[in-house]
Amino acid sequence: MSTKEQKERIELLQGTLDLLILRTLLLGPSHGHAIARAIEVNSEDVLQVEQGSLYPALHRLIKRGWISSEEGTSENNRRAKFYRLTAKGRKQLALETSKWDKLAGAIARILRPAGQEGES
């Protein structure tokens, strides 16, 4: 990664990666590399998930009971661990999404106060 790319990279707020993983798994079971790739593609490559962040997050989500894992075979015929959203994880996703929406709205109100949208 170039220095320019490193400067333009956006660091995720703590807990945001968990939310993104849960949302990605809402679409169905997936292995780690596919989860990271889906986050990158769906963010139009703004968000890049490093293995050093992804796998600790996956283990944390398993420990909390929000996702489960099972062995399987990936699309390129390799053994892989597939992660699946649990019922508890679905409830947590709804809660975390609501909290994120409130946070994003609050930040937007501070950055763009009513009546000052056009000012810089």
C-alpha positions as a Python dict, from the first residue, in 0.01 Angstrom:
ca = {
    (1, 'M'): (0, 0, 0),
    (2, 'S'): (140, 339, -96),
    (3, 'T'): (187, 622, 152),
    (4, 'K'): (-96, 813, -19),
    (5, 'E'): (-329, 513, 19),
    (6, 'Q'): (-234, 483, 386),
    (7, 'K'): (-318, 851, 447),
    (8, 'E'): (-653, 818, 267),
    (9, 'R'): (-749, 505, 457),
    (10, 'I'): (-1030, 551, 702),
    (11, 'E'): (-982, 394, 1044),
    (12, 'L'): (-1293, 221, 1174),
    (13, 'L'): (-1441, 325, 1507),
    (14, 'Q'): (-1417, 58, 1773),
    (15, 'G'): (-1706, -184, 1730),
    (16, 'T'): (-1773, -83, 1371),
    (17, 'L'): (-1597, -389, 1230),
    (18, 'D'): (-1824, -612, 1440),
    (19, 'L'): (-2128, -438, 1293),
    (20, 'L'): (-1995, -476, 938),
    (21, 'I'): (-1922, -846, 990),
    (22, 'L'): (-2269, -908, 1133),
    (23, 'R'): (-2429, -722, 841),
    (24, 'T'): (-2221, -917, 588),
    (25, 'L'): (-2322, -1249, 746),
    (26, 'L'): (-2690, -1150, 727),
    (27, 'L'): (-2659, -1244, 358),
    (28, 'G'): (-2553, -1597, 449),
    (29, 'P'): (-2260, -1802, 580),
    (30, 'S'): (-1916, -1702, 460),
    (31, 'H'): (-1547, -1765, 527),
    (32, 'G'): (-1309, -1498, 655),
    (33, 'H'): (-1152, -1393, 326),
    (34, 'A'): (-1497, -1360, 164),
    (35, 'I'): (-1622, -1148, 456),
    (36, 'A'): (-1326, -910, 423),
    (37, 'R'): (-1369, -894, 45),
    (38, 'A'): (-1743, -823, 74),
    (39, 'I'): (-1677, -532, 311),
    (40, 'E'): (-1416, -392, 71),
    (41, 'V'): (-1637, -430, -237),
    (42, 'N'): (-1951, -293, -71),
    (43, 'S'): (-1759, 8, 61),
    (44, 'E'): (-1617, 69, -288),
    (45, 'D'): (-1269, -16, -150),
    (46, 'V'): (-1279, 261, 111),
    (47, 'L'): (-1273, 8, 395),
    (48, 'Q'): (-1002, -257, 393),
    (49, 'V'): (-1011, -525, 657),
    (50, 'E'): (-675, -667, 758),
    (51, 'Q'): (-647, -1027, 880),
    (52, 'G'): (-499, -897, 1205),
    (53, 'S'): (-829, -719, 1272),
    (54, 'L'): (-1073, -962, 1110),
    (55, 'Y'): (-991, -1285, 1289),
    (56, 'P'): (-983, -1139, 1642),
    (57, 'A'): (-1321, -979, 1566),
    (58, 'L'): (-1461, -1311, 1442),
    (59, 'H'): (-1338, -1488, 1757),
    (60, 'R'): (-1491, -1212, 1974),
    (61, 'L'): (-1827, -1249, 1796),
    (62, 'I'): (-1821, -1627, 1845),
    (63, 'K'): (-1745, -1581, 2214),
    (64, 'R'): (-2045, -1348, 2246),
    (65, 'G'): (-2268, -1600, 2070),
    (66, 'W'): (-2348, -1364, 1783),
    (67, 'I'): (-2196, -1591, 1518),
    (68, 'S'): (-2108, -1959, 1495),
    (69, 'S'): (-1852, -2140, 1283),
    (70, 'E'): (-1816, -2472, 1106),
    (71, 'E'): (-1557, -2631, 880),
    (72, 'G'): (-1629, -2644, 508),
    (73, 'T'): (-1477, -2615, 162),
    (74, 'S'): (-1426, -2276, -3),
    (75, 'E'): (-1505, -2191, -365),
    (76, 'N'): (-1142, -2271, -460),
    (77, 'N'): (-1172, -2618, -299),
    (78, 'R'): (-974, -2538, 18),
    (79, 'R'): (-1069, -2617, 374),
    (80, 'A'): (-1211, -2308, 541),
    (81, 'K'): (-1402, -2205, 848),
    (82, 'F'): (-1746, -2070, 759),
    (83, 'Y'): (-1915, -1819, 988),
    (84, 'R'): (-2291, -1791, 1031),
    (85, 'L'): (-2508, -1532, 1204),
    (86, 'T'): (-2699, -1672, 1504),
    (87, 'A'): (-3044, -1564, 1625),
    (88, 'K'): (-2869, -1372, 1904),
    (89, 'G'): (-2647, -1210, 1638),
    (90, 'R'): (-2950, -1100, 1434),
    (91, 'K'): (-3093, -924, 1740),
    (92, 'Q'): (-2755, -763, 1810),
    (93, 'L'): (-2727, -650, 1447),
    (94, 'A'): (-3063, -470, 1475),
    (95, 'L'): (-2955, -306, 1803),
    (96, 'E'): (-2611, -203, 1671),
    (97, 'T'): (-2760, -71, 1347),
    (98, 'S'): (-3000, 148, 1546),
    (99, 'K'): (-2713, 278, 1761),
    (100, 'W'): (-2503, 346, 1450),
    (101, 'D'): (-2789, 540, 1287),
    (102, 'K'): (-2822, 758, 1600),
    (103, 'L'): (-2446, 818, 1613),
    (104, 'A'): (-2423, 903, 1242),
    (105, 'G'): (-2720, 1141, 1271),
    (106, 'A'): (-2568, 1317, 1571),
    (107, 'I'): (-2234, 1361, 1395),
    (108, 'A'): (-2407, 1488, 1081),
    (109, 'R'): (-2597, 1748, 1288),
    (110, 'I'): (-2269, 1874, 1434),
    (111, 'L'): (-2086, 1880, 1100),
    (112, 'R'): (-2376, 2039, 912),
    (113, 'P'): (-2585, 2248, 1151),
    (114, 'A'): (-2931, 2343, 1024),
    (115, 'G'): (-2914, 2654, 807),
    (116, 'Q'): (-2540, 2619, 743),
    (117, 'E'): (-2537, 2341, 481),
    (118, 'G'): (-2381, 2559, 210),
    (119, 'E'): (-2109, 2715, 425),
    (120, 'S'): (-1753, 2586, 435),
}
